[in-house]
Amino acid sequence: MSDQTEPFEKAAQLANVISIRRGEPAPTRVTYTVPEVASLLGISCATTYVLLRTGEIPARRIGSRWIIARRLFNAWLDEAGAVQ
């Protein structure tokens, strides 16, 4: 994460916390983080990174960050469950 974007991300996170405390609905994120995907699959982050690099899990890499679209991940998960 670059030093320039980090303050903006922290500010956005703080704004989300403030809006939630005010009773406003939480913003809907359209992506998962690597730890979230690892938790959903019940595997380690290291294994998740391997599956991302090999293309097993549908995702895109932007710089050093993995972007995992919820819609594509959930469709992939549904399809994997249907195959077995």
C-alpha positions in Angstrom: 0.0 0.0 0.0 1.5 3.4 -0.9 2.0 6.1 1.6 -0.1 8.4 -0.5 -3.3 6.3 -0.7 -3.1 5.1 2.9 -4.4 8.3 4.5 -7.3 8.4 2.0 -8.2 4.7 2.8 -8.1 5.4 6.5 -10.3 8.5 6.1 -12.8 6.4 4.1 -12.9 3.7 6.8 -13.4 6.4 9.5 -16.3 7.9 7.5 -17.9 4.4 7.2 -17.6 4.0 11.0 -19.2 7.4 11.7 -22.1 6.8 9.3 -22.7 3.3 10.9 -22.8 4.9 14.4 -25.3 7.4 13.1 -27.6 4.6 12.2 -27.0 4.9 8.4 -26.7 1.6 6.5 -23.2 0.3 6.0 -21.9 0.7 2.4 -22.1 -2.4 0.4 -18.6 -3.5 -0.8 -18.4 -5.3 -4.1 -15.1 -7.0 -3.4 -13.7 -9.5 -0.9 -10.2 -9.2 0.7 -7.8 -12.2 0.6 -8.4 -12.9 4.4 -12.2 -12.8 3.8 -11.9 -15.3 1.0 -9.6 -17.5 3.1 -12.1 -17.4 6.0 -15.1 -18.2 3.7 -13.2 -21.2 2.2 -11.8 -22.3 5.6 -8.2 -22.3 4.3 -5.1 -20.3 5.1 -4.2 -16.9 3.5 -1.1 -18.6 2.0 -3.2 -21.2 0.3 -5.6 -18.5 -0.9 -2.7 -16.6 -2.5 -1.6 -19.8 -4.3 -5.1 -20.3 -5.7 -5.3 -16.7 -6.8 -1.9 -16.8 -8.5 -2.8 -20.0 -10.4 -6.2 -18.6 -11.5 -8.2 -21.1 -9.6 -10.1 -18.3 -7.8 -11.3 -15.6 -10.2 -9.6 -12.4 -9.3 -7.5 -9.5 -10.7 -4.3 -8.1 -9.5 -3.9 -4.4 -9.4 -0.4 -3.5 -8.5 0.4 -5.6 -5.5 -3.3 -5.9 -4.4 -5.7 -8.7 -5.3 -9.2 -7.6 -6.2 -11.8 -10.4 -5.7 -15.2 -9.4 -7.0 -18.0 -10.8 -4.8 -20.2 -11.6 -7.7 -17.6 -13.6 -9.6 -16.3 -15.3 -6.5 -19.9 -16.4 -5.4 -20.6 -17.6 -8.9 -17.4 -19.6 -8.9 -18.2 -21.1 -5.5 -21.8 -22.0 -6.7 -20.4 -23.6 -9.8 -17.7 -25.5 -7.8 -20.5 -26.8 -5.5 -22.6 -27.9 -8.5 -19.8 -29.9 -10.0 -19.2 -32.0 -7.0 
